[in-house]
C-alpha cells in the first residue's frame, strides 16, 4: 500500500511542477494544446527541424520561426464552449 501512495504522491508532485503533465480534471482541448505547444517549441529549439521546414515550405528560416511562434498562441483553435448541466436541464424543460 505504501508503494502505491508513494507513486501517487510522486505523480502529484510532477503535475504541480510541470504544466504539461496534466491532471485529473484537464480537458481534451487543454491536453492537446499542451502537446502542440511542446512540439512547436521543440521545432523552434532544434535548428535542423527549422531548416527542414524552411526547405519544404520554400521560406526563410526566420519566416518559419516566426510562423511557428505565431502558431503557439492558439495551436488548436479557440476553446470549445462546454454546456453547463444547469443549461442542459433548462433546455430539456423547454422541449
PyMOL commands that place a pseudoatom at each C-alpha (Angstrom):
pseudoatom trace, name=CA, resn=UNK, resi=1, chain=A, elem=C, hetatm=0, pos=[0.000, 0.000, 0.000]
pseudoatom trace, name=CA, resn=UNK, resi=2, chain=A, elem=C, hetatm=0, pos=[2.823, 2.409, 0.766]
pseudoatom trace, name=CA, resn=UNK, resi=3, chain=A, elem=C, hetatm=0, pos=[4.286, 1.869, -2.710]
pseudoatom trace, name=CA, resn=UNK, resi=4, chain=A, elem=C, hetatm=0, pos=[1.010, 2.970, -4.273]
pseudoatom trace, name=CA, resn=UNK, resi=5, chain=A, elem=C, hetatm=0, pos=[0.785, 6.035, -2.021]
pseudoatom trace, name=CA, resn=UNK, resi=6, chain=A, elem=C, hetatm=0, pos=[4.371, 6.907, -2.876]
pseudoatom trace, name=CA, resn=UNK, resi=7, chain=A, elem=C, hetatm=0, pos=[3.614, 6.619, -6.592]
pseudoatom trace, name=CA, resn=UNK, resi=8, chain=A, elem=C, hetatm=0, pos=[0.548, 8.856, -6.238]
pseudoatom trace, name=CA, resn=UNK, resi=9, chain=A, elem=C, hetatm=0, pos=[2.476, 11.483, -4.285]
pseudoatom trace, name=CA, resn=UNK, resi=10, chain=A, elem=C, hetatm=0, pos=[5.244, 11.441, -6.913]
pseudoatom trace, name=CA, resn=UNK, resi=11, chain=A, elem=C, hetatm=0, pos=[2.659, 11.898, -9.662]
pseudoatom trace, name=CA, resn=UNK, resi=12, chain=A, elem=C, hetatm=0, pos=[1.015, 14.788, -7.805]
pseudoatom trace, name=CA, resn=UNK, resi=13, chain=A, elem=C, hetatm=0, pos=[4.409, 16.438, -7.310]
pseudoatom trace, name=CA, resn=UNK, resi=14, chain=A, elem=C, hetatm=0, pos=[5.215, 16.052, -11.010]
pseudoatom trace, name=CA, resn=UNK, resi=15, chain=A, elem=C, hetatm=0, pos=[1.862, 17.508, -12.036]
pseudoatom trace, name=CA, resn=UNK, resi=16, chain=A, elem=C, hetatm=0, pos=[2.315, 20.506, -9.739]
pseudoatom trace, name=CA, resn=UNK, resi=17, chain=A, elem=C, hetatm=0, pos=[5.829, 21.134, -11.009]
pseudoatom trace, name=CA, resn=UNK, resi=18, chain=A, elem=C, hetatm=0, pos=[5.295, 20.807, -14.764]
pseudoatom trace, name=CA, resn=UNK, resi=19, chain=A, elem=C, hetatm=0, pos=[2.289, 22.318, -16.514]
pseudoatom trace, name=CA, resn=UNK, resi=20, chain=A, elem=C, hetatm=0, pos=[2.239, 19.948, -19.497]
pseudoatom trace, name=CA, resn=UNK, resi=21, chain=A, elem=C, hetatm=0, pos=[1.862, 16.746, -17.486]
pseudoatom trace, name=CA, resn=UNK, resi=22, chain=A, elem=C, hetatm=0, pos=[-1.808, 17.446, -16.892]
pseudoatom trace, name=CA, resn=UNK, resi=23, chain=A, elem=C, hetatm=0, pos=[-4.054, 16.476, -14.002]
pseudoatom trace, name=CA, resn=UNK, resi=24, chain=A, elem=C, hetatm=0, pos=[-7.266, 14.575, -13.424]
pseudoatom trace, name=CA, resn=UNK, resi=25, chain=A, elem=C, hetatm=0, pos=[-9.529, 17.471, -14.458]
pseudoatom trace, name=CA, resn=UNK, resi=26, chain=A, elem=C, hetatm=0, pos=[-7.717, 18.539, -17.631]
pseudoatom trace, name=CA, resn=UNK, resi=27, chain=A, elem=C, hetatm=0, pos=[-9.884, 18.756, -20.719]
pseudoatom trace, name=CA, resn=UNK, resi=28, chain=A, elem=C, hetatm=0, pos=[-9.013, 17.126, -24.019]
pseudoatom trace, name=CA, resn=UNK, resi=29, chain=A, elem=C, hetatm=0, pos=[-8.530, 20.548, -25.618]
pseudoatom trace, name=CA, resn=UNK, resi=30, chain=A, elem=C, hetatm=0, pos=[-6.101, 21.696, -22.903]
pseudoatom trace, name=CA, resn=UNK, resi=31, chain=A, elem=C, hetatm=0, pos=[-4.114, 18.475, -23.199]
pseudoatom trace, name=CA, resn=UNK, resi=32, chain=A, elem=C, hetatm=0, pos=[-3.894, 18.763, -26.995]
pseudoatom trace, name=CA, resn=UNK, resi=33, chain=A, elem=C, hetatm=0, pos=[-2.878, 22.418, -26.720]
pseudoatom trace, name=CA, resn=UNK, resi=34, chain=A, elem=C, hetatm=0, pos=[-0.045, 21.476, -24.353]
pseudoatom trace, name=CA, resn=UNK, resi=35, chain=A, elem=C, hetatm=0, pos=[1.110, 18.725, -26.727]
pseudoatom trace, name=CA, resn=UNK, resi=36, chain=A, elem=C, hetatm=0, pos=[1.086, 21.018, -29.745]
pseudoatom trace, name=CA, resn=UNK, resi=37, chain=A, elem=C, hetatm=0, pos=[2.940, 23.777, -27.903]
pseudoatom trace, name=CA, resn=UNK, resi=38, chain=A, elem=C, hetatm=0, pos=[5.567, 21.285, -26.724]
pseudoatom trace, name=CA, resn=UNK, resi=39, chain=A, elem=C, hetatm=0, pos=[6.063, 20.064, -30.289]
pseudoatom trace, name=CA, resn=UNK, resi=40, chain=A, elem=C, hetatm=0, pos=[6.248, 23.577, -31.728]
pseudoatom trace, name=CA, resn=UNK, resi=41, chain=A, elem=C, hetatm=0, pos=[8.759, 24.706, -29.109]
pseudoatom trace, name=CA, resn=UNK, resi=42, chain=A, elem=C, hetatm=0, pos=[10.865, 21.633, -29.885]
pseudoatom trace, name=CA, resn=UNK, resi=43, chain=A, elem=C, hetatm=0, pos=[10.794, 22.521, -33.579]
pseudoatom trace, name=CA, resn=UNK, resi=44, chain=A, elem=C, hetatm=0, pos=[11.981, 26.044, -32.779]
pseudoatom trace, name=CA, resn=UNK, resi=45, chain=A, elem=C, hetatm=0, pos=[14.690, 24.781, -30.433]
pseudoatom trace, name=CA, resn=UNK, resi=46, chain=A, elem=C, hetatm=0, pos=[16.234, 22.413, -32.967]
pseudoatom trace, name=CA, resn=UNK, resi=47, chain=A, elem=C, hetatm=0, pos=[17.711, 24.262, -35.921]
pseudoatom trace, name=CA, resn=UNK, resi=48, chain=A, elem=C, hetatm=0, pos=[17.678, 21.119, -38.077]
pseudoatom trace, name=CA, resn=UNK, resi=49, chain=A, elem=C, hetatm=0, pos=[13.874, 20.992, -37.837]
pseudoatom trace, name=CA, resn=UNK, resi=50, chain=A, elem=C, hetatm=0, pos=[13.652, 24.655, -38.818]
pseudoatom trace, name=CA, resn=UNK, resi=51, chain=A, elem=C, hetatm=0, pos=[15.949, 24.041, -41.786]
pseudoatom trace, name=CA, resn=UNK, resi=52, chain=A, elem=C, hetatm=0, pos=[13.875, 21.061, -42.899]
pseudoatom trace, name=CA, resn=UNK, resi=53, chain=A, elem=C, hetatm=0, pos=[10.628, 23.007, -42.645]
pseudoatom trace, name=CA, resn=UNK, resi=54, chain=A, elem=C, hetatm=0, pos=[12.082, 26.043, -44.395]
pseudoatom trace, name=CA, resn=UNK, resi=55, chain=A, elem=C, hetatm=0, pos=[13.230, 23.920, -47.338]
pseudoatom trace, name=CA, resn=UNK, resi=56, chain=A, elem=C, hetatm=0, pos=[9.878, 22.105, -47.522]
pseudoatom trace, name=CA, resn=UNK, resi=57, chain=A, elem=C, hetatm=0, pos=[7.904, 25.372, -47.427]
pseudoatom trace, name=CA, resn=UNK, resi=58, chain=A, elem=C, hetatm=0, pos=[10.395, 27.303, -49.586]
pseudoatom trace, name=CA, resn=UNK, resi=59, chain=A, elem=C, hetatm=0, pos=[10.610, 30.035, -46.914]
pseudoatom trace, name=CA, resn=UNK, resi=60, chain=A, elem=C, hetatm=0, pos=[13.473, 31.535, -44.959]
pseudoatom trace, name=CA, resn=UNK, resi=61, chain=A, elem=C, hetatm=0, pos=[14.376, 30.065, -41.574]
pseudoatom trace, name=CA, resn=UNK, resi=62, chain=A, elem=C, hetatm=0, pos=[13.371, 33.318, -39.869]
pseudoatom trace, name=CA, resn=UNK, resi=63, chain=A, elem=C, hetatm=0, pos=[9.942, 33.277, -41.512]
pseudoatom trace, name=CA, resn=UNK, resi=64, chain=A, elem=C, hetatm=0, pos=[9.370, 29.644, -40.472]
pseudoatom trace, name=CA, resn=UNK, resi=65, chain=A, elem=C, hetatm=0, pos=[10.440, 30.502, -36.889]
pseudoatom trace, name=CA, resn=UNK, resi=66, chain=A, elem=C, hetatm=0, pos=[8.029, 33.458, -36.855]
pseudoatom trace, name=CA, resn=UNK, resi=67, chain=A, elem=C, hetatm=0, pos=[5.142, 31.381, -38.250]
pseudoatom trace, name=CA, resn=UNK, resi=68, chain=A, elem=C, hetatm=0, pos=[5.804, 28.639, -35.694]
pseudoatom trace, name=CA, resn=UNK, resi=69, chain=A, elem=C, hetatm=0, pos=[5.848, 31.169, -32.849]
pseudoatom trace, name=CA, resn=UNK, resi=70, chain=A, elem=C, hetatm=0, pos=[2.526, 32.601, -34.023]
pseudoatom trace, name=CA, resn=UNK, resi=71, chain=A, elem=C, hetatm=0, pos=[1.028, 29.092, -34.129]
pseudoatom trace, name=CA, resn=UNK, resi=72, chain=A, elem=C, hetatm=0, pos=[1.972, 28.673, -30.460]
pseudoatom trace, name=CA, resn=UNK, resi=73, chain=A, elem=C, hetatm=0, pos=[-0.539, 31.352, -29.413]
pseudoatom trace, name=CA, resn=UNK, resi=74, chain=A, elem=C, hetatm=0, pos=[-3.513, 29.146, -30.196]
pseudoatom trace, name=CA, resn=UNK, resi=75, chain=A, elem=C, hetatm=0, pos=[-2.329, 25.889, -31.784]
pseudoatom trace, name=CA, resn=UNK, resi=76, chain=A, elem=C, hetatm=0, pos=[-5.692, 24.080, -31.609]
pseudoatom trace, name=CA, resn=UNK, resi=77, chain=A, elem=C, hetatm=0, pos=[-8.036, 26.988, -32.175]
pseudoatom trace, name=CA, resn=UNK, resi=78, chain=A, elem=C, hetatm=0, pos=[-10.350, 28.606, -29.630]
pseudoatom trace, name=CA, resn=UNK, resi=79, chain=A, elem=C, hetatm=0, pos=[-11.501, 26.688, -26.577]
pseudoatom trace, name=CA, resn=UNK, resi=80, chain=A, elem=C, hetatm=0, pos=[-14.776, 24.885, -27.286]
pseudoatom trace, name=CA, resn=UNK, resi=81, chain=A, elem=C, hetatm=0, pos=[-17.728, 26.004, -25.218]
pseudoatom trace, name=CA, resn=UNK, resi=82, chain=A, elem=C, hetatm=0, pos=[-18.932, 23.438, -22.708]
pseudoatom trace, name=CA, resn=UNK, resi=83, chain=A, elem=C, hetatm=0, pos=[-22.574, 23.435, -21.714]
pseudoatom trace, name=CA, resn=UNK, resi=84, chain=A, elem=C, hetatm=0, pos=[-23.316, 23.507, -18.005]
pseudoatom trace, name=CA, resn=UNK, resi=85, chain=A, elem=C, hetatm=0, pos=[-25.605, 20.897, -16.545]
pseudoatom trace, name=CA, resn=UNK, resi=86, chain=A, elem=C, hetatm=0, pos=[-27.964, 23.711, -15.499]
pseudoatom trace, name=CA, resn=UNK, resi=87, chain=A, elem=C, hetatm=0, pos=[-28.214, 24.922, -19.111]
pseudoatom trace, name=CA, resn=UNK, resi=88, chain=A, elem=C, hetatm=0, pos=[-28.919, 21.383, -20.300]
pseudoatom trace, name=CA, resn=UNK, resi=89, chain=A, elem=C, hetatm=0, pos=[-31.681, 20.967, -17.704]
pseudoatom trace, name=CA, resn=UNK, resi=90, chain=A, elem=C, hetatm=0, pos=[-33.294, 24.246, -18.805]
pseudoatom trace, name=CA, resn=UNK, resi=91, chain=A, elem=C, hetatm=0, pos=[-33.217, 23.141, -22.442]
pseudoatom trace, name=CA, resn=UNK, resi=92, chain=A, elem=C, hetatm=0, pos=[-34.823, 19.811, -21.540]
pseudoatom trace, name=CA, resn=UNK, resi=93, chain=A, elem=C, hetatm=0, pos=[-37.647, 21.577, -19.689]
pseudoatom trace, name=CA, resn=UNK, resi=94, chain=A, elem=C, hetatm=0, pos=[-38.287, 23.895, -22.651]
pseudoatom trace, name=CA, resn=UNK, resi=95, chain=A, elem=C, hetatm=0, pos=[-38.619, 20.993, -25.074]
for i in range(1, 95): cmd.bond("trace and resi %d" % i, "trace and resi %d" % (i + 1))
show_as sticks, trace
zoom trace
